[in-house]
Amino acid sequence: MLKKGGGCGFLPGREGNHEELPVKAIVEAALFLSHEPLSLNKLSFVAGVTAKEVKQALEELGLDLEKSERGLTLLEQKDGYQLGTKPAAAPYVEKLFSEDPSSMPLSRAALETLAVIAVKQPVTRLEVEKIRGVKAEGVIDNLLKRGLIRINGRREGLGRPFLYGTTGEFLKYFGLKDLSELKELKNELDSLEQ
C-alpha cells in the first residue's frame, strides 16, 4: 500500500520483495535511466503517485544533489526533468568519453613511419621523411604519445636532430619478443617478393 507523506511516500518494491521505496528514490532511478527529460506526468505514472507528490520528491532530490559531495545535479528543462553532471565534475567525466589514443588502430601513415623507425633505428625525422617521401612530424608526435617510439638521443651535427627508436610497448603491440624478430620478418618478406 502507498503511504502518504508529502514527497516521502513509499511504494512497495518488486513482487515478493517487501522492501518499500520512497517516491524520491523511484524518481531518481527513473531520471538516472532515462536518456531524455521526463515530464511530471510521466514520473507520476512511473511512481504511481500524484504530480504534486512527484514535484515534492523532485525538490527534495534537487536539494540532496546540491550537496558538494554529489556529482550530479537535477536539471529542469522545457520537456521535463533530467539528471546531469555538475560542471565541477566535467573534467573527470570527460575522461570516460575521450578517445584513448592507444586504443585506436594505427593509420597507414603511422604503420609506414613505425616500420621505417623499427628497421632503421636510431633514425631522425628527416631520414624517415626522405624514405617515405612525405612529412612525418605529426605522425611521429602521435607515435610518441602512444608510447610506441621514444627519443633515443640526438645525432651529432647540424641542428642535433632527435634520434627515434621503438619501445617495449611497440614489441607488445606487434607481439614480438625482441627486435631480432624484425630481421626474420624482413627476410621472409624479401623471400616472398622474389
N, C-alpha and C positions, 0 to 999 in steps of 0.2 A: 504493500500500500504506500501511496505517496504521502509523505509527511509535509505539512505546510509549515513555512517558517521563513518568509522572505526569500532571499536568494539562496538560502541554505537548505532548501528542501532536499529530501533524499528519495532516491528511486531504488527499487530492488535491482540487484545485479542480474547476471545471466541465470537461466533456468537451472535449478539445482544448486545455485550458489546464493547463499543468504546474505552476502555482503551488500550493504547499502552504499550507494554512491551519491555524493552531493551534486546538485544541478551544476554548480561551478565546475566540478570535475568532468562532467559529461560535456559541457560546453567547451572546456579546454581541450578535451580529447577530439571533439568534432572539428574544432578550429585547427588543431595540430595536423589532422589527417587530410583536411581539405586543401586543394591547390588553388581554390578561388574563394572570394569572400562569401560568407554565409549570412543570409538575412535573419532578422529576428524571428520571422515566421518559420523559416527552415530550422533554426535552432530550437524553437518552441516545439516543433513537430518531433525532432530528434530526442529532445529531453522529456517530452511528454508533459510539459508544464505550460503555463501561460507566458505570453510575451513579456508581461510585467516581471515575472519571476526570472526570465532569461536576462532581461535588462539589469536586474539587481545582481545576478550572478556575473554578468559582464563587468559591471562596476567593481565588484569585489576582485575579480580576476585581474582587471586593469591595475588596481591598487597593489595587488600581490606582485605583479610583474614589474612595477615601478621600482621595487627594491633593488639596491645596487648589485646584489649578488645574483640577480637573474639576468639571463642573456636574451630573453625575448621581451617583446612589447606587444600590446594589443592595439591594432590599427582599426580605426573606424573609417570605412570608405563609403562611397556612394552606393555600392551594391550590398553593403553589409559589413561584417567584421572578419578580421583575419589576424593571424599571428605573424609577426615579423621579428627579425633580429634587431637588437638595439644597435645604433650607429657605432658605439664603442666596441662592439663585438665583430664588426665588419672585417677588420684586417685579419682576424683569426679565422673566420668562417670562409673568407676568400680563398684560403689555402686549400680548402676542400674542392673547390671548383677550378683552381688554376691548373693548367696543364703541367704535369711533371715532365720536363724535357727528357728525362731518362726513360720514360715510358713510351715516348713517341718513336715510331720507326725512323731509321736514318734515311735521308733523301739520297738520291743517286749521286748528287754532288758531294755529299758528306762521305758516302762509301768510297767514291773515287779518291777524294782527298785523304781519307784514312788509309786506303791501300797504298798510296804513294808514301805517306809518312811511315807506315809499317815496314815497307820494303826498303826505303832509302834512309831510315833514321840513323843518326840525327840529321834533320833536314830543315832548311829555312823556308819561310813562307814564299819567298821569291822563287826558290827551286821548285816548290810544289806548283806554283802558278805557271812556271815555264813548262813543266811536264804536262799539266792539264790544259794549258792554253787559255785559262780564264782566271779572273781574280778569285782569291780564296780566303780573304781576310774574315768575312762574316762566317764562312763555314768553319774555319779554324777556331774562331771565338766560340761557336756552338759546340764543337768537339771538346774544347777546354772546359766549358760549363758542364758538359755531360761526364767529364772525367775520363774520357776515352784516350785523350792525349795530354801531355804535360810539356812544360818548358824544361829542357834539359841543359840550359846554359845559353851562352852566346858564342857566335862564331867570331874568331879574330878577324879584324879587317875593317873596312869602311862601314860605318854605321853600327857595327857589332850587332847584327840581327839575331833574334831568338832562334834557338835550335829546338825543334819539336821531336818528340818521340812518343811511343804508345805507353799505356799504363797497365797495371794489373786488371783494371776494370775492362780494358779492351780485350784482354785474354778471356775474361769471364764472359763478356758479351758474345764472343765468337766461339766459345767452348774450346779454347786452345790451352794446352798445358804450359807451353812456353813459345818463344819466338822462333825456335828452330823448326817448329811445325809449319811456319810460313814458307820456309825454303822447300820443304817437302811438297807443299801445295803448289808453289810456283813451278817446281819441276814437273809435277803432274799436269799442270795446265800447259806448260811448254810441250810436253809429250803429246797431249791431246791435239794441239794446234798443228803438229807435224803430219 
